[in-house]
């Protein structure tokens, strides 16, 4: 079979557009409506998406404009995906869990459990928190600095994956006749002592169907790229042009050999914000419908958060983006991307906030199924992507539009599957099952 692209469905309650909740076709209470998420999961699975992806934050927005944004109430991702595992059969289930405000044993246990519940479809999006407000919920006065966050994340990954190898695949014999529940020779105690963590082990969950859940990351800074090259199996990234995406792809794949890894062991899936119409004019009209719902102050509040937790409310809406120090609490790569975008297009603060209201800095496509497929194919075939994490303006409508029109076009071109290759997320992504390091 020729190389085919991978697709993730990024589910953000009402949709990725900051004003999606105000659209008449969107259930405003979607963040806590399981029936809504069940429908989304089944739409994506019917279209043969590789995975659902659910982001997370462990803080609610409280700035003055927060009451105008639908970001305050939503399910905890692992709880949600565990429920969705019971109403789906093939699609992968990827959840975010921060290394900044969790403990490795908790994360290892929860994702191993999700992998068992789903029959081998779990993925962990390993992130270092970029929301400074989270610190105040976990006994800290300020957010962890950028360098320390990545040092902690590297060790966190080491502990979690070590715990996932606590048991060999056939350790649990459960022999009623002999009375042996497990083979002691196939139990391995981690006994980790490091800079950030001391974890004895073993994990109290058997080795999971995939051996280990799939490791996903989204960092694009220098530290983020190096961590991804060392540990990630899927990378989500924000890239605004084909040239930038190709450079990122080549850079990250080029780092793999020093860790003894092949290019195929890492799938790079840029985010793409998609608005589909039967004609280009219809697609543009759909997009403008959402843009008209963006209050300038809401767009600027979102922008400040994306730039790295800055309060921009004191700056004039029609003025330029102010010079900001490099963020220590947020995403440095996203700050660089948005600052360059403002300068390149000479955008005012309000214009930049409105521009990112949908894609939040991701590559945006507004057009017909054929036009969108053309661009996805171009990135895929020119070494810019192994697939895409699909962001739609509103849910469920935007996902239905993509599933019913863009996916069939990609299938017609032989670029996307018509049936799942296997039962696990690893099998469908074309990733090897890890061997147990202790066996």
Buried (B, 14 or more C-beta within 10 A) or exposed (E): EEEBBBBBBBBBBBBBBBBBBBBEEBBEEBBEBEEBBBBBBBBBBEBBBBBBBBBBBBBEBEEEBEEBBBBEEBBEBBEBBBBBBEEBEBBBBBBBBBBBBBBBBEBBBBBBBBBBBBBBBBBBBBBBBBBBBBBEEBEEEEBBEBEBBBBBBBBBBBBBBBBBBBBBBEBBEEEEEEEEEBBEEBBBEBEBEBEBBEBEBBBEBBBBBBBBBBBBBBBBBEBBBBBBBBBBBBBBBBBBEBEBBBBBBEEBBEBBEEEEBEBEBBBBBBBBBBBBBEEEEBBBEBBEBBBEBBBBBBBBBBBBBBBBBBEBEEBEBEEBBEEEEEBBBBBBBBBBBBBEBBEEEEBBBBBBBBBBBBBBBBBBBBBBBEBBBBBBBEBBEEBBBBBBBBBBBBBBBBBBBBBBBBBBBBBEEEBBBEEBBEBBBBBBBBBEEBEBEBE
